[in-house]
Amino acid sequence: MRLSRYFLPVLKETPAEAQIASHRLMLRAGMIRQQAAGIYSWLPLGYKVLKKIETIVHEEQQRAGHIPLLMPTLQSADLWRESGRYDDYGEEMLRITDRHGRDMLYGPTNEEMITDIFRSYVKSYKDLPLTLYHIQWKFRDEIRPRFGVMRGREFYMKDGYNFDLTKEDALHAYNRHLVSYLRTYERMGLQAIPMRADGGPIGGDYTHEFLVLAETGESEVFYDSEITDLKFGSREIDYDSVEQCQAVLEEFTSRYARTDETHDEAVFAEVPEERRRSARGIEVGQIFYFGTKYSEAMGANVQGPDGKPVPVHMGSHGIGVSRLLGAIIEASHDDKGIIWPEGVTPFHVGIVNLKQGDEEADAACESLYKSFEALGLDPLYDDRNERAGGKFATMDLIGLPWRITVGPRGLKNGVVELTCRRTGESEELSPVDAVEKVAMIYAGLKG
């Protein structure tokens, strides 16, 4: 993309309503625009990152054997009355009435609807196990929406639901989700720590939240510092293997890590003092096993091996896709702007022409641009007739991981400058070598 043809409404000043870094930088970088309290339009740059995050989530869900579908945002209140949650959920649920006087709601979650779909089509244990998921806009009428996309009323979320014959099978689905989430977050450049959590209105005896450590986090968390040394890395997991998934779960949950709702000071005191940590955390996902809570209430039974009907065991598993974008910025920025991890960057590399209109500089930039495109990479070429300082400020603000600077002086020596946004380190390379180095970096990231 050529910046002269792109819609990137960057702001020089920080809007007064922005209280945290991610909100400030998303507004300044022209990623979002607030349309109402807690409701945002996603402008091209923000939308581009949102789709990158969504793609990673889809890939890792399907790698784990989960099947995508799409459910509507509006739901019938009758389904929620069946489960008993219509009156219990609280004022965060936006309740509406259609022209025929039917009670509807804008879905904050989809346990009821997915259970209705399941009971309509799945009748035998032979069709199990089954995990269905979707990525969809949801709405919760927060009393005080704040922090931009971190605590909005409308949000983009992946929610998945497993259906299993037995508790043992359902707990394997739980473990499988935990493993797939660890891999998902690492691909986004995040370390999300699974922490024992509270079931809240969804319920369930088994639940872990995934939290990214950040000063602006809403939750106070307590953990053993050893957990921050754990990496999922490039290990290959057979998601059908109960033993492999259980081993990963035990590796990542055996050390103390809990949110404030489940914190146990006596148990925490057993951790060596030098390893005890308390911090703030941003929730970016949560997994639940809640047994037969919804299947019994809504008649989601299958015929068991003995021919008798049995309620299925269920779990739900969410990832805050739009919230993740804010969490990544909170975890990765400096005073100049965003620093995108390579896995989710809106453009793979920025090209800055220091002397637009110079024949040699223009030709070199065009060659670089076409070389990246030929390799399947997505460059952003700042071809505006602007001062160099303004171009650098824009690139720093939007946070592309790599920048290639092209100018007449360097071209006389046959080189361009390749700069790493995270470290600020630069090196002079031939244009061919610069393209090859950037291409190799991204080749190593493919999931």
MARRO-737236 format. One record per atom (N, C-alpha, C): residue in one letter; x, y, z. Coordinates in steps of 0.001 Angstrom, whole numbers, plus 500000, padded with zeros to 6 digits. Each point is the difference from the previous one (the first is absolute). Example, Ala and Ser with C-alpha at 12.3 -4.5 7.8 and 13.67 -1.06 7.14 Angstrom:
A513190494310507800/A499110501190500000/A500900501200500000/S499650501050499280/S500820501190500060/S499230501090500730/
! end
This chain:
M500843498808500000/M499157501192500000/M500882501248500000/R499599500964499168/R500692501289499965/R499274500948500963/L500752500612500889/L499389500806501046/L499228501179499421/S500424500497498833/S499291501117499375/S498592499606499573/R499733498711499890/R498679499518499574/R499235499302501127/Y500568500000501191/Y499398499273501118/Y499210500961500874/F499047499485500730/F499249500810500959/F500586499764501381/L500839500933500441/L500681499883501288/L499924501347500716/P498885500280500683/P499814501317500628/P500697500104501349/V501325500128499971/V500767500086501251/V499781501359500651/L500107500011501323/L499827501222500775/L501320500375500662/K500303501282500026/K501209500464500674/K499795500120501505/E498785500345500405/E499700500186501411/E499237498798500543/T500183499726501273/T499296498894500639/T498619500456500451/P498929499310499575/P498644500378500441/P499881499936501518/A499267500944500569/A499914500133501452/A499345498798500659/E499088499301499273/E499264498908500633/E500815498719500146/A501157499938499360/A500796498762500009/A500843499923501275/Q499766498973500816/Q500649499886501302/Q501184499046500023/I500035499040499098/I501076499016500009/I500704499984498650/A501181499388499967/A500853500069498808/A499320499458498759/S499348498842500112/S499406499397498805/S498913500887499417/H499192500604500857/H498940500885499509/H500605501237499339/R500991500606500646/R500655501178499430/R500605499690498643/L500739498909499936/L500729499695498766/L499084499538498881/M498924499280500339/M499066499594498951/M499289501197499393/L499664500987500838/L499389501216499473/L501003500811499186/R501210500171500540/R501012500810499299/R500439499349498686/A500061498665499974/A500437499303498788/A498876499806498994/G498845500568500263/G498893499912499046/G499462498592499845/M499955499242501105/M499537498619499937/M498514499861500310/I499473500875500853/I498604499926500404/I499427501407500119/R498682500064499962/R499289501245500302/R498793499656500854/Q499839500700501107/Q498861499734500873/Q498727500538499371/Q498960499146499955/Q498701500402499460/Q498968500236501102/A500182499304501128/A499172500177501189/A500807499427501150/A499537500171501223/A500759499509501149/A500258498504499876/G501280499627499918/G500375498593499919/G499739499338498664/I499730500796498955/I499708499453498669/I500881500733498993/Y500725499233499182/Y501007500586499115/Y499843499533498561/S500297500900499075/S500264499613498622/S501468499590499905/W500251498932499257/W501371499533499810/W500481500523498654/L500897500962500048/L500544500608498792/L501010499045499369/P500430500256498747/P500768499003499264/P501181499372500736/L500828500809500684/L501171499433500666/L499578499091501155/G499033500464500806/G499519499176501098/G499324498736499519/Y499204500130498953/Y499301498838499443/Y500978498977499459/K501087500479499437/K501008499108499433/K500648499145501095/V500307500626501146/V500573499234501112/V498955499051500582/L498768500475500128/L498923499156500514/L499870498723499181/K500083500124498679/K499888498814499137/K501213499090500134/K501184500579500256/K501187499179500224/K499813499133501246/I499500500632501060/I499760499266501247/I498945498920499777/E498933500361499311/E498931499034499722/E500524498803499215/T500850500246499029/T500550498913499185/T500801499021500852/I500827500524500894/I500781499122500885/I499071499157500866/V498961500620500541/V499048499258500837/V499345498896499188/H499533500317498796/H499398498973499139/H500984498852499741/E501220500337499648/E500978498962499664/E500262499071501174/E500132500565501187/E500311499160501159/E498781499214500492/Q498817500562499837/Q498801499233500348/Q499849498795499072/Q500197500215498738/Q499834498896499055/Q501155499007500088/R501182500466500379/R501111499081500248/R499633499027501129/A499237500495500972/A499591499173501136/A498777499138499697/G499473500091498775/G498875499158499609/G498636500615500230/H499935501301500218/H498729500659500273/H499391500526498703/I498670500027499933/I499292500254498751/I499318501366500050/P500278500885499021/P499408501338500028/P498575500029499450/L499199500881500561/L498675500333499487/L499770501466500325/L498777500490499789/L499691501378500356/L498569500082500471/M499817500472501215/M498670500184500575/M499636501476499977/P498686500321500038/P499580501399499928/P500283500767501282/T500051501315499874/T500229500844501172/T498737500146500833/L498831499999499355/L498732500094500718/L499502498607500357/Q499538499837501232/Q499546498705500474/Q498604500123500611/S499288498895499989/S498681499960500621/S500139499891501513/A499206500801500704/A500015499929501465/A499507498647500495/D499174499317499192/D499449498713500439/D501104498985500277/L501070500008499194/L501103499068500229/L500647500259501356/W500154501262500325/W500635500360501272/W499067499716501180/R498712500052499768/R499069499616501075/R500094498504500270/E500245499221498952/E500157498558500187/E501165499688500930/S501089500710499822/S501181499726500817/S499925500660501371/G499069500937500158/G499872500707501265/G500869501229500121/R500652500394498907/R500944501127500107/R499414501340499576/Y498794499997499415/Y499469501253499463/Y499859501067501085/D499477499598501146/D499837500955501092/D501248500121500864/D500843498968499963/D501168499985500884/D501183500790499458/Y500055500189498686/Y501227500544499406/Y500277501429500431/G498960500782500212/G500220501358500474/G499828501051498920/E500273501257500365/E499744501125499100/E501006500126498877/E501086499205500032/E500939500044498883/E499376499446498723/M498940499195500135/M499325499457498826/M499078501060499402/L500173500287498714/L499152500968499310/L498751499268499513/R498889500266500638/R498730499347499680/R499183500902499080/I499411499425498976/I499217500763499037/I498733499217499650/T499046500688499365/T498752499371499560/T499813500306498523/D499690498977499203/D499795500239498571/D498580500505499749/R499664500249498757/R498718500621499665/R498792499112500332/H500269498700500179/H498925499078500356/H499891499792501512/G500772500769500753/G499929499901501449/G500796498846500579/R500863499378499182/R500811498887500497/R501242500529500699/D500305499405501140/D501186500400500755/D501252499450499327/M500948500895499751/M501266499642499377/M501130500572500855/L501204499629499657/L501163500567500687/L501178500014499050/Y500892500951500216/Y501260500051499248/Y500984499150500780/G500431498892499394/G500724498969500722/G501299500449500636/P500130499777501318/P501290500187500658/P500851498737499951/T499369498864499702/T500663498700499906/T499002499032499365/N500399498760499702/N499160499154499147/N499767498580500518/E500122499770501299/E499794498639500507/E498618499450499643/E498975500829500172/E498639499540499730/E499790499672498524/M500448500889499131/M499752499798498574/M500757498791499462/I501258499822500427/I500750498850499502/I499404498697500525/T499464500033501222/T499352498807500545/T498748499669499208/D499268501028499580/D498808499783499178/D500371499404498645/I501068500501499410/I500455499428498724/I500394498549500190/F500748499729501050/F500462498634500249/F498832499035500190/R499028500383500837/R498916499067500301/R499100499759498796/S500033500913499027/S499173499841498808/S500559498977499021/Y501310499742500069/Y500625499176498962/Y500780498802500521/V500526500062501196/V500867498924500497/V499193499131500957/K499881498707499649/K499138499102500776/K500733498813500608/S501206499713499518/S500692498794500447/S501399500305500515/Y500430499197500954/Y501365500135500522/Y501044499767498919/K499587499327498915/K500948499724498915/K500432501284499280/D499216501067500174/D500340501284499363/D500897500871500874/L500398499457501143/L500870500725500918/L501412499433499950/P501010500787500384/P499940501379500507/P499790501016498888/L499551501195500385/L499742501058499036/L500307501342500651/T500774500831499306/T500239501377500456/T499698500949498853/L499080500922500247/L499612501019499034/L500392501368500547/Y500390500893499114/Y500368501348500454/Y499659501014498931/H499949501263500409/H499875501080499024/H500689501241500545/I500214500971499103/I500530501310500379/I498955501016499584/Q499506500776500964/Q498795500790499773/Q500018501241500893/W499319501055499534/W499814501190500828/W498997499710501101/K500301500455501205/K499123499827501148/K499806501339500693/F499024500026500903/F499695501260500672/F499694499743501464/R500680500745500867/R499695500004501424/R499914501463500429/D498886500357500589/D499720501406500300/D500718500422501279/E501316500132499883/E500830500384501139/E499504501321500589/I499918500061501322/I499539501217500640/I500987501145499803/R501300499646499870/R501020501027499818/R501033499530498975/P499660500039498722/P500993499604499007/P501179500955500018/R501207499454499930/R501192500844500053/R501176499235499410/F501104500685499875/F501247499405499523/F499899499520498547/G499190500688499202/G499924499658498584/G499458498605499781/V500685499219499165/V499517498657499672/V500234499013501136/M500692500427501038/M500258499109501126/M498748499761500838/R499117500961500061/R498782499852500799/R498855500692499265/G499773499562498767/G498925500572499208/G498695499257500230/R498933500548499443/R498702499322500079/R499842499006498845/E500451500387498823/E499988499078498855/E501407499466499821/F500123498693499809/F501328499407499902/F499941498761499105/Y501160499661499460/Y500141498870499065/Y500602498846500768/M499336498855499966/M500392498914500886/M499906498664499300/K500964499145500289/K499911498598499628/K499427499248501187/D498882499291499763/D499499499115501045/D499745498624499402/G500526498995500690/G499886498618499555/G499330499152501067/Y499398498898499570/Y499218499156500901/Y500253498537499667/N500407499259501027/N500234498572499785/N498844499182500562/F499725498880499327/F498955499065500407/F500638498619500084/D499920499386501175/D500649498712500223/D499077499074500791/L500256498704499847/L499151499007500656/L500246499924501496/T501265500142500416/T500350499819501404/T500777501199500516/K500108500079501312/K500789501054500615/K501457499879499586/E500515498778499942/E501400499791499618/E500263500535498593/D499065499727499084/D500153500502498629/D499945501529499978/A499101500568500794/A499856501453500025/A501229500668500608/L500606499363500986/L501219500577500574/L501168499919499023/H499996498989499139/H501011499980498940/H499778501176499048/A498734500299499695/A499709501164499158/A500476501277500681/Y499844500074501305/Y500467501147500781/Y501519500139499862/N500696498895500185/N501461500019499891/N500445500356498590/R499276499472499020/R500327500275498602/R499875501498499708/H498954500612500537/H499842501438499809/H501120500776500668/L500383499602501200/L501084500703500677/L501277499957499169/V500304498835499437/V501202499868499175/V499899500887498765/S498852499975499332/S499850500785498769/S500072501493500293/Y499530500423501174/Y500072501412500356/Y501445500434500243/L500772499159500659/L501407500340500226/L500709500256498672/R499749499144499045/R500624500152498686/R499483501257499292/T498697500252500119/T499386501169499371/T500644501291500482/Y500111500145501302/Y500533501250500553/Y501473500180499668/E500768498928500030/E501425500140499668/E500187500435498552/R499136499534499105/R500104500429498600/R499744501502499861/M499315500579500968/M499725501444499977/M501058500797500740/G501052499323500458/G501054500692500719/G499676500269501453/L499014499274500549/L499568500216501376/L500355498822500888/Q500232500279501263/Q500036498953501010/Q498743500160500843/A499043499116499766/A498748500023500740/A500030498855501010/I499925500339501263/I500146499018501073/I498634499428500372/P499840498665499958/P498742499414500456/P499920500046501516/M498917500596500512/M499839500174501442/M498656499435500444/R500009499332501146/R498754499489500562/R499071501180500262/A498750499860499557/A499094501142500025/A498636499608500540/D499112500981500049/D498638499808500471/D499074499813498804/G498997499111500137/G499115499679498893/G499040501103499620/G499664500904500917/G499110501104499690/G498630499525499538/P499294500800499148/P498647499642499582/P499939498797499071/I501136499612499394/I499988498837499119/I500009498722500819/G500680500016501132/G500011498853500907/G501125499043499677/G500101498954500808/G500988498970499742/G501015499863501112/D500386498754500268/D500968499721501054/D501437500122499508/Y500194499823498706/Y501333500086499420/Y500038501237499114/T500868500926500306/T500135501166499136/T501363500647500207/H500601500410498901/H501242500773500029/H499819501239499132/E500483501115500495/E500115501206499200/E501424500093499469/F500145500599498831/F501320500280499436/F500232501496500118/L501049500360500717/L500265501411500264/L501378500413499507/V500036501175499402/V501237500639499573/V500385501019501059/L501210499917500504/L500431500927501043/L500185501403499417/A499364500975500639/A500113501391499557/A499564500907501135/E500643501148500117/E499701500923501108/E498558500468499981/T499389500039498819/T498633500506499880/T498965498889500124/G500417498792500346/G499063498897500123/G498932500251501047/E498795499492499746/E498884500204500924/E500054499053501189/S500670498862499835/S500011498980501047/S501333500009500745/E499926499817501309/E501216499762500763/E500274498506499961/V501240499631499711/V500350498587499861/V501188499674500898/F500079498731500376/F501054499508500876/F500581498748499357/Y501344499927499919/Y500577498881499268/Y501422499717500457/D500415498799499682/D501372499548500194/D500797500467498790/S501070500747500219/S500747500584498879/S500548498956499038/E500135498761500430/E500488498950499100/E499100499829498784/I498712500338500146/I499073499774498906/I500307500891498802/T500628501139500246/T500311500907498889/T501163499502499152/D500694498960500464/D501093499422499213/D499515498915499046/L498742499609500121/L499481498905499172/L499635500503498611/K500341499227498987/K499668500322498617/K499405498763499326/F498968500223499218/F499454498885499217/F500932499679498842/G500517501058499373/G500993499825498945/G499444499302498767/S500853499270499329/S499628499352498730/S499618498541500179/R499752499580501239/R499685498583500231/R498743499586499236/E500014498798499519/E498845499450499292/E499204499130500959/I498710500218500056/I499125499283500910/I498960499222499210/D499812498748500362/D498890499223499464/D498787500314500871/Y499070500795499464/Y498873500435500805/Y499053498870500377/D500101498871499315/D499184498840500370/D500602499233501172/S501245500312500336/S500686499270501062/S499645500591501364/V499294499214500810/V499657500437501349/V501263500263500805/E500994499130499843/E501223500100500787/E500782501268499659/Q500135500311498713/Q500769501177499608/Q499327501294500466/C498697500088499811/C499287501216500423/C500034500147501515/Q499852498890500719/Q500046500050501453/Q501374500433500492/A501036499535499312/A501359500353500399/A500244501504499851/V499496500579498906/V500171501436499805/V499210500771501053/L498767499573500257/L499203500663501025/L500717499997501339/E500519498856500384/E500682499907501293/E501250500874500034/E500704500071498870/E501207500831499939/E499665501475500232/F498892500455499411/F499680501422500047/F499062500385501141/T499452499030500729/T499073500350501089/T500453499466501355/S501127499290500036/S500440499425501276/S500584501062500934/R500480501113499437/R500524501081500830/R498864500962500359/Y500161500656501119/Y498928500867500500/Y499772501167499042/A498744500180499588/A499608501148499178/A498490500151500112/R499568501062500670/R498571500175500235/R499601501468499911/T498747500203499617/T499432501342500038/T499591500333501424/D499648501265500221/D499672500409501368/D498772499281500552/E499062499581499098/E498797499311500487/E500312498642500615/T501058499346499550/T500302498649500484/T501309499934500791/H500592501151500247/H501293500035500699/H499873499403501407/D500945499138500337/D500043499359501319/D501354500335500632/E499985500895500976/E501251500490500578/E500795498886500665/A499297499024500592/A500702498903500670/A500752499133498998/V499359499709498873/V500667499196498965/V501133500799499364/F499760501299499776/F501012500867499393/F501244500069500886/A499806499937501311/A501123500076500936/A500936498807499881/E499533498921499385/E500841498822499810/E501000500189498857/V499756500992499152/V500952500324498935/V501194500705500624/P501237499650499631/P501157500706500550/P499844501517499850/E500341500727501035/E499729501434500038/E500586500752498812/E501206499594499577/E500650500719498898/E499274499801498662/R499084499018499948/R499280499749498745/R498556500494500049/R499566500536501124/R498616500485500086/R499878501359499307/R499000500109499151/R499775501241499265/R498518500375500054/S499747501286500064/S498650500524499794/S500105501091498945/A498997500074499147/A500047500949498885/A498577500250499528/R499883500755498907/R498717500205499351/R499978499174498725/G498822499542499625/G499894499168498814/G498787500356499163/I500128499808498684/I498909500227499054/I499484498640499554/E498723499754500218/E499430498724499574/E499804500007498487/V500504498956499334/V499846499892498546/V499314498703499595/G499594499191500971/G499296498772499672/G499648499240501257/Q499034499084499881/Q499623499170501133/Q499397498699499488/I500304498918500687/I499437498695499657/I499227499461501199/F498900499284499707/F499128499462501034/F499634498551499693/Y499874499197501028/Y499256498740499931/Y498839500146500976/F498771499840499504/F498849500144500902/F499077498796499981/G500507498863499556/G499255498756500135/G498708499982499217/T498917499624500663/T498705499834499334/T499036501137500342/K500525501135500454/K499169501130500424/K498995500414498929/Y500475500187498772/Y499114500462498935/Y499292498841499307/S500678498882499848/S499383498872499306/S498811499441500779/E500094499953501323/E498871499523500793/E498854501004499980/A500324501285500108/A498951501021500019/A499268500086498665/M500710499708498902/M499424500193498676/M499791498690499236/G500137498881500676/G499704498717499362/G500949499613498884/A501284500339500145/A500994499632498981/A500571498633500359/N499263498945499620/N500386498629500316/N500414499262498736/V500801498976500166/V500304499070498913/V499713498588500490/Q499813499126499046/Q499841498594500350/Q501367499428500334/G500151499473501231/G501265499451500432/G500245498603499465/P501158499411500290/P500326498646499521/P498978498959500442/D499313500250501118/D499007499038500493/D498606500283499462/G499877500956499087/G498713500320499403/G499166500981500791/K500483500432501170/K499249500927500831/K500465501439499763/P499089500971500123/P500392501399499800/P500852500509501165/V501055500728499657/V500865500595501008/V500302501441499607/P500032500911500987/P500369501389499678/P501490500096499703/V500343500824499018/V501406500134499629/V500712500926500978/H501293499806500101/H500854500884500800/H500532501094499088/M500004501230500523/M500333501153499168/M501064500879500644/G500585500815499167/G500897501063500446/G499923501143499014/S500375501187500428/S500074501135499075/S501371500641500135/H500441500609498909/H501387500438499920/H500057501287499176/G500382501104500640/G499977501289499322/G501372500628499849/I500144500761498922/I501173500844499779/I499490501374499590/G500447501042500690/G499601501359499653/G500835500519498839/V499489499845498783/V500783500353498808/V500273501499499950/S498962500823500173/S500222501450499957/S500770500480501232/R499747499389501145/R500737500364501219/R501482499676499859/L500304498919499272/L501397499615499805/L500802501111499340/L499371500712499084/L500716501064499317/L500480501048500998/G499109500386500922/G500409500939501030/G501052499431500929/A499850498705500342/A500959499367500913/A501392499938499381/I500072499728498713/I501298499943499323/I500684501365500065/I499237501063499777/I500582501339500058/I500444500334501424/E499187499637500991/E500387500263501390/E501318499307500339/A500194498808499449/A501206499229500293/A501174500385499113/S499756500762498922/S501053500232499012/S499872501396499397/H500542500993500715/H500014501365499486/H501107500777500710/D500308501172499473/D500916500913500677/D499468501411499849/D500803500993500355/D499486501367499967/D499812500535498584/K500491499268498997/K499817500429498613/K498752499419499364/G499547498853500539/G498830499385499397/G499929498513500247/I499274499328499137/I499777498557500083/I501244499266499526/I500209498774500511/I501041499117499487/I499321498658499715/W499594499774498762/W499268498776499688/W500914498788499966/P499606498894500638/P500679498731499745/P499782499602498529/E500964499304499440/E499910499659498579/E498749499198499660/G499499499195500945/G498868499140499699/G498690500720499734/V499872501248500463/V498725500705499848/V500149501379499363/T501179500350499542/T500217501332499451/T499098500259498792/P499459501213499874/P499122500279498855/P500728499954498661/F501235500452499980/F500862499886498819/F501315499393500445/H500600499205499146/H501218499298500401/H501207500925500115/V500039501025499162/V501170500874499973/V499576501359499464/G500626501046500544/G499773501338499478/G501168500418499125/I499694500693498919/I501033500539499102/I499889501521500038/V501079500659500382/V500012501457500107/V500920500573498939/N499461500813499141/N500768500690498959/N500379501377500531/L501304500203500222/L500460501262500575/L499942501169499022/K499966499695498720/K499982501088499019/K499053499638498874/Q498705500155500298/Q498991499710498993/Q500211500913498792/G499989499419498832/G500238500759498773/G501402499825499453/D500909499490500837/D501338499672499508/D499895498722499177/E500475500044498793/E499800498884499070/E500560498687500539/E501226500054500538/E500626498768500486/E499303499490501260/A499653500900500927/A499320499581501224/A498619499437499699/D499273500650499098/D498675499509499627/D500089498608499390/A500978499819499123/A500147498702499329/A500374498903500999/A500871500316500958/A500402499007501002/A498820499608500879/C499195500977500390/C498826499707500826/C498985499153499242/E499794500322498748/E499074499204499182/E500485498556499881/S501307499835499841/S500561498649499880/S499820499218501294/L500264500653501133/L499794499351501286/L498529499607500177/Y499115500926499686/Y498563499784500147/Y499556498767499208/K500426499935498747/K499601498879499147/K500652498696500434/S501218500074500523/S500685498788500468/S499262499386501185/F499573500835500934/F499248499483501149/F498666499409499557/E499316500689499116/E498714499486499532/E500169498653499295/A501079499860499230/A500244498743499289/A500237498841500969/L500473500313501210/L500252498978501013/L498783499746500886/G498887500656499686/G498791499814500779/G499952500825501275/L500904500969500125/L500002500884501161/L499263501298499672/D499622500705501041/D499141501178499864/D500760501233500475/P500624500754499094/P500748501187500414/P499105501239500052/L500388500969500809/L499374501315500004/L501058500996499549/Y499789500603498848/Y500971500904499404/Y499557501437500261/D500780500727500813/D499711501407500258/D500556500824498847/D499128500211499024/D500387500732498786/D499478501430500031/R499643500486501179/R499490501372500109/R501130501012499837/N499634501148499535/N500969501083499859/N500060500767501327/E500544499313501013/E500075500532501354/E501456500012500463/R500258500748501068/R501349500031500565/R500333498649500629/A501301499692500037/A500440498702500523/A499562499799501447/G500080501073500810/G499621499875501403/G498553499583500174/G499122500549499180/G498593499636500061/G499764498562499589/K500740499546498999/K499868498610499557/K500465499029501084/F501118500325500634/F500498499126501074/F499021499970501168/A499429501165500336/A499054500068501121/A498769499140499725/T499528500032498755/T498840499184499648/T500323498517500104/M501159499596499492/M500391498597500070/M500169499542501437/D500589500837500839/D500148499638501417/D498642499886500677/L499094500897499673/L498684499998500622/L499222498736499653/I499967499630498734/I499199498832499607/I500730498687500268/G501310500063500260/G500688498883500626/G500380498817499148/L500191500165498701/L500408498855499184/L501337499465500503/P500183498681500070/P501210499439500610/P501289500363499278/W499909500211498669/W501209500257499209/W499763501178499069/R501057500813499851/R499935501155499116/R501236500018499117/I499801500238498734/I501112500191499062/I500005501458499560/T501104500662500250/T500139501407499645/T500875500108498760/V499480500725499009/V500686500124498709/V500282501472499734/G501270500317499720/G500375501375499693/G501135500050498996/P500168501128499331/P501039500119498974/P501399499713500529/R500311500437501220/R501350499801500534/R500322498515500152/G499083499243500571/G500244498578500165/G500055499267498674/L499141500385499077/L499964499313498705/L501305500194499232/K500678501117500235/K501299500186499344/K500995498933500429/N499816499497501234/N500855498928500505/N499364498621499835/G498852499966499330/G499344498729499719/G499258499413501184/V499607500837500986/V499361499456501199/V498722500767500343/V499164499305500776/V498853500608500666/V500153499701501490/E499182500625500821/E500099499801501447/E498805499185500493/L500279498884500653/L498953499158500580/L499989500214501509/T498841500392500549/T499882500338501418/T498964499115500667/C500367499487501166/C499091499210500829/C499259500941500944/R498680500008499926/R499209500916500836/R500175499685501489/R500114498732500358/R500048499627501411/R501296500463500666/T501123499819499320/T501288500327500610/T500538501355499566/G499515500486498867/G500523501241499445/G501310499830499263/E500515498777499936/E501278499751499333/E499832500019498482/S500985500567499317/S499969500110498544/S501259499371499411/E499886499546498779/E501169499501499268/E499843500350498529/E501128500205499361/E499986500297498578/E500184498718499214/L499101499794499049/L500017498793499172/L499697500389498564/S500378499141499095/S499557500212498629/S498491499795499956/P499301500599499059/P498552499795499922/P499619498522499928/V500756499221499256/V499704498565499875/V500141499306501345/D501070500320500736/D500222499365501302/D498955500439501020/A499562501250499916/A498973500488500926/A498692499252499786/V499623499817498742/V498779499247499685/V500134498562500494/E501146499389499765/E500210498604500399/E499931499847501517/K500565500944500746/K499992499886501459/K498582500109500548/V499229500966499508/V498618500155500465/V499174498769499630/A500200499500498779/A499243498822499558/A500303498789500872/M501255499832500402/M500380498857500833/M499374500097501382/I499908501222500530/I499369500189501317/I498564499525499967/Y499257500382498984/Y498590499639499936/Y499808498535499597/A500929499464499246/A499885498579499642/A500052499114501226/G500726500437501034/G500114499206501204/G498806500094500926/L499021500845499659/L498848500204500884/L498780499203499598/K500007499376498850/K498795499356499508/K499589498870500928/G498695500047500352/G499487499052500978/G499832498612499468/
! end
